[in-house]
Amino acid sequence: MGSRSSHAARIPDVDSIRRETGFSQASLLRLYHRFRALDWNEKGYLSRVDLQQIGALAVNPLGDRIIDSFFPDGSLHLDFPGFVRVLARFRPVDDEDNRNRDPKEPEPLNSRMNKLRFAFQLYDLDRDGKISRQEMLQVLRLMVGVQVTEEQLESIADRTVQEADEDGDGAVSFLEFAKSLEKMNIEQKMSIRILK
Amino acid sequence: MQPLSTACEVQGAWSDSAGPQWATLRMERGAKEKNHQLYKPYTNGIIAKDPTSLEEEIKEIRRSGSSKALDNTLEFELSDIFYFCRKGVETIMDDEVTKRFSAEELESWNLLSRTNYNFQYISLRLTVLWGLGVLIRYCFLLPLRIALAFTGISLLVVGTTVVGYLPNGRFKEFLSKHVHLMCYRICVRALTAIITYHDRKNRPRNGGICVANHTSPIDVIILASDGYYAMVGQVHGGLMGVIQRAMVKACPHVWFERSEVKDRHLVAKRLTEHVQDKSKLPILIFPEGTCINNTSVMMFKKGSFEIGATVYPVAIKYDPQFGDAFWNSSKYGMVTYLLRMMTSWAIVCSVWYLPPMTREAEEDAVQFANRVKSAIARQGGLVDLLWDGGLKREKVKDTFKEEQQKLYSKMIVGNHEDRSRS
């Protein structure tokens, strides 16, 4: 543990991060210590390898896709603000957020739409804003491994794309994706609560 | 031996009378009497988790999003991804393994600034108390402890070298045993380690292997001050090397060269030879292979369990209130670590000697290792983990991932088969 100070002042730009993510001071401190713990050789940033070393993440079939979402645009270094920005998507939705929100300000990171966007980009491998049949197939393959035959998987992918695709372009856009999940309680399913 | 025992008594007497009353009273009362209740495993993570299975959660997700009847459960839903997504991000926020390599958090502060995790400035009185604590620890306890440590180590080196010159025989063994024990006991005093041994009737015997969970190098001193063991380890340079070379003159320990450590067959052969010689001492081994923070027990390496000797498991649990004994080798070197130990209040721990275990006919080494590990975890109140402690440096195997994939495939393809049947 060392002489790690408990003061949040050690986190650079802590106030702007708080505003942007909506995390409380205590939660940010916890996440900062977590960031430091993952950065075991104290580089000051995280690389892909650091996240891959988390055993429980490596056995998650979508582990690599999740790691990709922390490194957008091919970047190789993840600093603390970037780390927290992604985790902020999973902050539980507070009713207070919606009441106090200034409509002119940008949407909070943990809004329903942003949670959906996070899930969407796990499917959308080439980030072109659409889930093609090919991409659906690839992600399905990740989730089932070698347990399912190619034909079965193809029929599942076809059916799924057909059901969600409304404008008939053979791919699922973000709006179509959001529409097919409109009844889902996303706020609850894509939220992680940090204990104080 | 007279002056040395007096030195120990002096230190003991000092802490009984001159030291702050509350500190000693608390130490003795808490440590000696209520050992079991003190050791609550701190396994709360930083995030709220629901312990549901893959199948239950995915069904939940589908149910909440779909208004269609459930008797015709669909094969695959776009929403299934939420399960893996959330589970994955949960592990990034908090996983079972990474947190075992940093010191355990305390539930209430023990006046050591090194364990001040989230406690802020509360009152002037507390700060004054803390300041007083610093004064006592650094100005009174530390010099006394360092003096004792020097005495202990130099006596060990000198004593074992002298005993080494004697001809082999019962007298040499007798002297060697007592030199070892005496020096370890001085070192125990040097750290102010208050140890409670349980079930001493199960102490390891010749020809056996003693296995214990590993938290710090101090584990060795704690066990060796209550029994006479043959040590196993790598040959080091510097002071450790001097100590090792001296010790092996008095009685046979098993030291390996760095190059030999990689050769598993060689290691197994030497250990087997040692164990089969009944006149030789029980071997002391820490099968985790690395220091863990004393909240859990990680995978035991199967090497020591393949040899076929009787295994004597030992559980060691430290009370973190008086001083955190975990050695975070990536953060501190040995000297810094020892200084931190000597400037804590005390090292309070419990040692349980568990009944001996042998490998059963249908078990293989891995199953036997897991059985021993569970017994140790249960006794010490530690979390029994399947993960490998070396995981912090290596990648995990793919078999675990395949299991998850199998479970999920059954959900989406199993349904497909049902439908084609109806």
Interface residues (C-beta under 8 A of the other chain):
Chain A: M1 G2 S3 R4 S6 A26 L29 R30 L31 R34 A37 L38 W40 N41 L51 Q52 Q53 I54 G55 A56 L57 A58 V59 N60 P61 L62 G63 I66 V86 L87 F90 F118 A119 L122 Y123 V139 L140 M143 V144 G145 V146 Q147 V148 Q152 I156 R159 T160 A164 V172 F177 S180 L181 K183 M184 N185 I186 Q188 K189 M190 S191 I192 R193 I194 L195
Chain B: N44 G45 I46 I47 A48 I61 S64 G65 S66 S67 E75 F76 E77 L78 S79 D80 I81 F82 F84 C85 R86 K87 G88 V89 E90 T91 I92 M93 D94 D95 E96 V97 T98 K99 F101 S102 A103 S113 R114 T115 N116 Y117 N118 F119 Q120 D324 N328 S330 K331 Y332 W387 L391 K392 K395 V396 F400 K401 E402 E403 Q404 Q405 K406 Y408 S409 K410 I412 V413 H416
